[in-house]
C-alpha cells in the first residue's frame, strides 16, 4: 500500500540527469559559457581559508576546475567539475538543471547549494548558518515559488535530497527534507525580508545500537514535514521529534540609494523548540554589507556567536550541528554544511569576528578575508587575493593565505572560452 511505500533515491538518478543534460544541450545550445581554472596552492596546505568555504575540495598542491553554463529561453544548465593532479577522479561541484515554468516558479535538479538567503555574499561571508560553500553541494530536487501582492511578496521552496554514504556513521544514506517560507516587504528604496528555513535528516540506516533502519514511509515523511514526534526510545523521558531537525529564523534589511546598497542580516540558528522560541538568545550570524559606499567596493562585517546554546539545561541545551543518532551531524562528506567555524563533531562555544572586502578597478581585482575567534587568544586567519585581467578572456591572481603565524602563496589562472 502507498503508506508503506519507502522513499528511495535512485542511484541511477545522477547518471540519467547527466545524460539528459548532455543530449539536450546539443539541441538547445543558445548562450554558452565555458571557463577553465588552474590553481597552484602552497606546499603546506593547513590554512583556514584554503580549506574552508572551498566547495568541499580537499586541499591539494595543484588542481583544475571547469565551469560550463548554458542558458536557453526557460532553462539553465550548469556543470562544474574539479580534478587534482594526483588523482584520476573527476568530481562534480554545483551542477544542475533549472527550468523556469514562469517568472515565479522553477524546478531545480542536480547538485546545488540553496535557494534561500539570497542576500548573502558567499564570496566574502564567513558562511551561511545552514548551507554554505564549505562542503560539496548535495544531490537535490527542489521546487521554488514566489507570489506577489502589491508591495508584499512570499517565497516558498521545498526540496528532497540525499546525504553521502558514510560507512563510519551510516549503513544506508539518510535523506534530506528542506523547506522555507519568506515574507518580503518592499517600500520606496527599502526591502525587509523575514523567513524561516527548516532542514531535517531522516530515514537511512544507522548502527543497531542507534536504532538501525529508520522510519521511511510516506506517513513518516509527513511527520518529518511537521517535525512531529517519533516513537519513544528506551531510556528517554519522552518521545523526541522523528529525525534530526535544525533551521534558522532569517532576517534581512536592504536600503538602495542609487548604486549604493546597505544590507543588514541576522540568521538565528535553532535545533529544538527552545531555540525556535529564541531561548538561545543572540546566537547565530549577524552581518552588515556596504556596496559601493566606496566606489566599486564591497565591505562585509560579521559576528558569529554560539555561546548561548546551553544556558538552561536540559531545556536549552543544544549542540549545534551535532546529533546523537545521526552521528555525522550536519555535514556532507565529512565537511560541515553550515558555517565552518562550527564543528559538527566537537562541541565548542565560540565568538568570531569576520570581515571581507572586494574591490574591482577596471582590469584589477582585490579581495581580503580575515577572521578571528574573539573569545580566546587567537591568530587572524586571512586570505588576500590580487587579480588582474591579462587579456579580455584571461584572468590571473596571486593569493596569500595565513594563520598560526605562518603564510603561504598560491597562483590561480582562469581562461574564458
Helices and strands as residue ranges (DSSP letters): G 2-4, H 13-28, E 31-40, H 48-51, E 62-71, E 75-84, E 91-92, E 95-100, E 105-112, E 138-149, E 152-162, E 170-172, E 175-187, E 190-202, E 205-206, G 208-210, H 218-226, E 244-257, E 260-270, H 273-276, E 284-291, E 297-305, E 331-332, E 335-336, E 351-361, E 364-373, E 381-391, E 394-403, E 406-416
